Amino acid sequence: MLDYVYDITPAICGDEGDSIAFLNVTITPDLAGDLTLASSSSNGSLAILWLSAGQSGTTYAVTLAIGTLAGRSFQRTVMLPCLPLSAEPPLGTELVTESGAPLLDQTGKPIFIES
């Protein structure tokens, strides 16, 4: 089981005190053995997901429907590739921030997208 955190701070910027009031998570595909949501919670502007299982070689769409205390609502989908634990990172392009810095996973390795 791995934890993932999604920060909505950019979406609520300028509205001091706003935070997540409602969080609904869906994952597709959702067949037997696919990625599952073990639990979810929020802490201020952070959506925290605990995910488990998953089929190696499958890319999952993890959709977060979020409502805030100030009445904002929005939906974001994150594409999450499932890799075998012993595999090297896939060949492709690194995900980078607007400033060009690579995005890293929780172990400090760069995150790649399929080319």
C-alpha positions in Angstrom: 0.0 0.0 0.0 1.3 3.5 -0.9 0.1 6.9 0.1 -0.3 9.7 -2.3 -1.0 13.4 -1.5 -2.7 15.9 -3.8 -2.3 19.5 -2.8 -5.2 21.9 -3.9 -3.4 25.1 -2.6 -3.2 26.6 -6.2 -6.9 26.1 -6.7 -7.9 27.9 -3.4 -5.1 30.6 -3.5 -6.4 33.9 -2.2 -9.1 32.4 0.0 -7.5 32.2 3.4 -9.0 29.5 5.6 -10.5 27.5 2.8 -9.9 23.8 2.9 -11.2 20.5 1.7 -14.7 19.7 3.1 -15.6 16.8 0.7 -13.5 14.3 -1.1 -14.7 11.6 -3.4 -12.2 9.3 -5.3 -12.9 7.1 -8.3 -10.4 4.9 -10.1 -10.6 3.4 -13.6 -10.3 0.8 -14.7 -11.8 -1.0 -11.7 -11.7 -4.7 -12.5 -10.7 -7.5 -10.2 -7.0 -7.1 -9.2 -6.9 -3.4 -10.3 -5.8 -0.5 -8.2 -8.0 0.1 -5.2 -8.5 2.9 -2.8 -7.8 1.6 0.7 -8.7 4.9 2.3 -8.8 8.7 1.8 -8.8 11.7 4.0 -8.0 15.4 3.9 -5.9 17.7 6.0 -6.5 21.4 5.1 -5.6 21.7 1.4 -4.2 18.2 1.1 -6.1 15.2 -0.2 -4.5 12.0 1.1 -5.0 8.7 -0.7 -3.9 5.2 0.4 -3.8 3.0 -2.7 -3.1 -0.7 -3.1 -3.0 -3.6 -5.6 -2.9 -2.8 -9.3 -2.0 -4.6 -12.5 1.5 -4.1 -13.7 1.6 -2.3 -17.1 -1.8 -0.6 -16.5 -2.2 3.2 -16.2 -5.0 4.2 -13.9 -7.1 7.3 -13.9 -7.5 8.5 -10.3 -10.2 11.1 -10.2 -10.7 13.4 -7.2 -14.0 15.3 -6.8 -13.4 18.0 -4.2 -15.6 20.4 -2.4 -14.3 23.1 -0.1 -15.6 24.9 3.0 -16.0 28.1 0.9 -18.3 26.3 -1.6 -15.8 25.7 -4.4 -16.0 22.4 -6.2 -13.8 20.9 -8.8 -12.5 17.6 -10.2 -9.0 16.6 -11.1 -7.8 13.4 -12.7 -4.2 12.1 -12.2 -2.9 9.3 -14.5 -1.0 6.8 -12.4 1.1 4.1 -14.1 1.4 0.8 -12.2 4.9 -0.7 -12.5 6.3 -4.0 -11.3 8.3 -3.4 -8.1 11.5 -4.7 -9.7 11.3 -2.8 -12.9 13.4 0.1 -14.1 11.6 3.4 -14.8 9.9 3.3 -18.2 11.6 5.1 -21.1 9.9 8.3 -21.9 9.9 11.9 -20.9 10.3 13.2 -17.3 7.4 15.1 -15.8 8.7 18.6 -14.9 7.4 21.7 -13.2 6.9 25.0 -15.0 10.5 26.0 -14.0 11.9 22.8 -15.5 12.6 20.9 -12.3 11.8 17.2 -12.5 8.8 15.8 -10.5 10.0 13.1 -8.0 8.2 10.2 -6.4 8.3 9.5 -2.7 11.6 7.7 -3.1 13.3 10.7 -4.9 13.2 9.1 -8.4 11.9 11.1 -11.4 8.4 10.4 -12.7 8.2 9.6 -16.4 5.4 9.6 -18.9 5.1 7.2 -21.7 6.5 8.4 -25.0 
